Amino acid sequence: MALSTPLHIVTGKGGTGKTTVAAALAIALSSQGGRVLLCEVEGRQQIAQLFDIAPLPYEERPIAGTGRGGGEVYALAVDAEAALLEYLAMYYRLGRAGKALDRFGVIDFATTIAPGVRDVLLTGKVYEAARRRTDGPDSDFVYDAIVVDAPPTGRIARFLGVNDDVAGLAKVGPVKNQATSIMTMLRSEQTRVHLVTVLEEMPVQETVDGIEELSAASLPIGHIVVNMVRPSLLSEESVEALDSADVDVDEVAVSLARVSLPSAAAQDLLDEGSAHLERQRLQDEQDSLLAATGRDIVHLPRLADGIDLGALYDLADDLEEMTR
């Protein structure tokens, strides 16, 4: 019997499109007919911006028009302060007292001055959603899958492992029990951490470093998602010709004139072709570094027209293998 809902944690260096990938993965999972929760934990309301909807409150709500195949996608922006109030009410029965602490600024102090506390609350809310059942301990889970748009790769191991520190400090009581339970879930077969990157030196190196840190922390790694891959625009014959410098600029100028293009652009066209070829080779080098990690890799194309709901559906099709 499963301990919790399957959990997909999506991380990546800033600018690699991790929120887009997380949203597309949620759509892909929902296409199997289930109910999927898409969580945001950084307070930036990027999910709302991506789907062009109002800012998300601290409650789970369906995102209109994203379900397909009979499935549904719900979204939640996890707020650390609201999560702390919920935690106090749940474990210490501090309903009104918790709100009083909020008025005195204690909650803001706890979540701002002690960032580890903030991460505990954020992961704790995800844990609660993953364990929630429809009706009693033996009923179905409320969600068939949960996707978390997580912090960047540079701090993902710390974010996910913070409950280890808490469990070590709190020897007994509900804090100790919850921290241990959260780490059990995060290290279980139900969880996968996916790393999003682009084929550039810094994001790729951060991805490789992130894999090492996650492995050292015994956190389960899923796929590497290589986003915004540029396709090659040159044929094999063109590549060979540029490599051998066996292209006569005058012949190119004549060819351009035949299709009513300025012949003076011939040299610029050859220079651009050489530059494109170099970019492709650099991209291939970075792809090889990722392949050397031995992890499963999914490639997503660069979308020239930007990201809208239709583009998310297209990307969801490309992420289908991550739902198996």
Salt bridges, closest charged atoms under 4 A:
GLU42 OE1 - LYS18 NZ 2.92
GLU42 OE1 - ARG44 NH2 3.14
GLU59 OE2 - ARG61 NH2 3.06
GLU60 OE2 - ARG132 NH2 2.81
GLU72 OE1 - ARG35 NE 3.57
GLU86 OE1 - LYS125 NZ 3.28
ASP119 OD2 - ARG155 NH1 3.42
GLU128 OE1 - LYS125 NZ 3.22
GLU128 OE1 - ARG132 NH2 2.85
ASP149 OD1 - LYS18 NZ 2.79
ASP164 OD2 - ARG187 NH2 2.51
ASP165 OD2 - ARG158 NH1 2.24
GLU206 OE1 - LYS13 NZ 3.70
ASP243 OD2 - ARG281 NH2 2.46
GLU272 OE2 - ARG279 NH2 3.20
ASP287 OD2 - HIS299 NE2 3.03
ASP317 OD1 - ARG68 NH2 2.96
GLU321 OE2 - HIS223 NE2 3.60
